[in-house]
Amino acid sequence: MARVFGVSVSRNTVLRLVNSLPDPEVPAPRVVGVDEYATRKGRHYGTVLIDVETRRPVDLLPDREASSLAAWLAMRPGVEVVCRDRAPFFAEGATAGAPQAVQVADRWHLWHNLSEAAERCVADHRGCLRVLAPDPAHSVPQPEKFEDPSGSPWPTGHRFADRTRAKHATVHELLTAGLSRRAIGRQLHMTSRTVNLFADVAAPEDLFHGQWQGRPSKLDAFKSYLDDRWNQGCTNTWTVWEELVPLGYQGSYHRVRAYFREKRLSPGAGTARPPSPRVVAGWILRRPETLPKIDYLRIKAVLVHCHELDALTTHVRSFAQMLTERQGERLPQWLDAVRRDDLPSLHTLAAGIERDRDAVIAGLTLPWNSGVVEGHVNRIKMLKRQMFGRAGFTLLRKRVLLA
């Protein structure tokens, strides 16, 4: 910009001038939104505060500690509503710094928490999804495997087999031509032991032994378990390997991965598996009237055969009605209904909601939400990318507040 305006100034001078600008005078907000932003993802986070009514940033804090938020709120007694996600440090900071304010849990985060709990619940009952797997009698026929006429377990085209056959033929051709075994070794750059190995067998297939044959594997005793988990829809190799170790499996993770890879690449493997828990959870979380007819019939078949997933669907749709129609007063009855069913994943969610009950009820009742805060967090990411390595906290704060 300095070059466009014809101003002879360096970029460092411009940055120094920006840092020296005074903070804008912003009136104390009545409804404030709080969220975290990453200065270094996974390691260091700060706090952004937004005036939800004017949709303008109010301040940036260098950390996300409860004490920092409490101190900031204590200096602004006019705050009446605090919009936040369900992070415990924001809840503690808002309670300590603004006890007079109403805390509002964001509805999107509540629905996201419910969707994660629903997916875990479907995964716990993945056996019920087998009703959606096609009948093996009507599956795609497997192509016939090529049978080598020689009866060798290593057909033509296998690298080891072709190399062994070629060397065997060469050695026997030279023997027929009258060369000694020592001369053959010198000519083919082979040791005497290798020449004798090829010369003493009549057919190359006699050399396919030891490590080249199908010897027993540590995985053999567990293949039936792997087949069952695959048919249940669990195709994550790491998850199944972690399940095998307590059962006594002492082999490597790579053997399990290779076994699953063969299944994944085999013809017709995709048609023999039921849908994944994430797909079924997506059916449950969507409005029934928006589902395609085939998906509607498939989820209906699952719910008929599984009482637990039927109860899960009832609770999800009841919560969705509370959320969309702002019926937060129904939350205690919803929590009681969840506890009466054998759904551990939803019990964990219900326990977390119970600890934050007032904020969740306010989030399901009041019109406030953290949508504008999430937008400013995304804007902070853009500013960080613009400034590359120069985006220290002081400069970043100036750019966010002065824009």
Order of alpha helices (4+ residues) and beta strands (2+ residues): alpha-alpha-beta-beta-beta-alpha-beta-alpha-beta-alpha-alpha-alpha-alpha-alpha-alpha-alpha-alpha-alpha-alpha-alpha-alpha-alpha-alpha-alpha
